[in-house]
Amino acid sequence: MSLLDRVRSCTVWTPELYTPFVVEGRVVGQLGQSFGQWLLATFKTDFEQRGGAIWLKPALATVGERSQALAQVVTQGAQEGRFKASGQLLPLVRYWGDSALAHVDSGALPSFGGRVFGIGVVGYELKPAGTTVWLSRPKTATSDASGKSDVKLDVTIDVTVPGGATLAQTLADQAAGLAGISGQNLGLYAKWTSLVSYIHPLPGERLANEAWFVVDYGPARGFKPFDQGQRVTYDQMAMDQVLATLRETEDFASRAALILLDFALRQSFVVPGLQSDYQQLIQSLRLSREEESRYWSLPAGG
């Protein structure tokens, strides 16, 4: 497939299959039909339907009260096998820097269609034969709530930003633990360069609604990442092979596909003279204003 088709395969969802989820008068997610009906039937004291949206009731007036109501959903949903609770709380927000309206377990957040923020690090090395990037792969497969198990190639480091944490501290902690990158080298060679965002359907009517801050990491003398916890393995891949893999396979995780294409565009591995859909490709790596508005809009009568 073309690179543009690859991106589109990562970013296509069907709004008609979901119901807006509203907290404090703001749409903060999208609910699959069966999950939304389960919320209304199981937690009648906390959720209500208004027009075309499902609301967390206004009587839950504080962040703590709303978070507690969602925690009850997580407990019950995990017991019923709707998702796997992780124990990590993430803020329920639209955009980075917004004040949290509530906090919810990261394992349940895709069921609510809430936005997840992460950091994706592209570790690269300039060699005489060309640029290579370090790719990670989990040593063991992980299963989602549907039981589906898969192992995908990913960027050098990918980490969700925990609730209350800063980007800089999250990057420093994870770079050391996941790839053996010292704080000194991080300060010298890590560059915040971009952001990619997408909405992608997951099994069980869930949505991956994600925004990833992109970091380029390229020490002049090269480096070899190592995971102290031995959770992932690392391999180098030349950029021409990365692009061929993106075109010909689905070996990369969705976020990795977008992050690596963003890197390829910025580093001129993909150029307008040889890529007729260059403009569309660049635009497709981030949700447009119209796509954001559609996702966060309250329906008429909602």
Secondary structure as UniProt FT lines:
FT   HELIX           3..10
FT   HELIX           15..17
FT   STRAND          18..23
FT   TURN            24..25
FT   STRAND          26..32
FT   HELIX           33..42
FT   TURN            44..46
FT   STRAND          47..50
FT   TURN            51..52
FT   STRAND          53..56
FT   TURN            58..59
FT   HELIX           63..79
FT   TURN            80..81
FT   STRAND          89..91
FT   TURN            96..97
FT   STRAND          103..105
FT   TURN            106..108
FT   HELIX           109..112
FT   STRAND          115..127
FT   TURN            128..129
FT   STRAND          130..138
FT   STRAND          142..143
FT   TURN            145..146
FT   STRAND          149..150
FT   STRAND          153..154
FT   STRAND          157..160
FT   TURN            163..164
FT   HELIX           167..179
FT   HELIX           183..189
FT   STRAND          190..202
FT   HELIX           203..205
FT   STRAND          206..217
FT   TURN            220..221
FT   TURN            228..229
FT   STRAND          232..238
FT   HELIX           239..248
FT   HELIX           254..266
FT   TURN            267..268
FT   HELIX           272..274
FT   TURN            276..277
FT   HELIX           278..284
FT   HELIX           289..296
FT   TURN            300..301
//
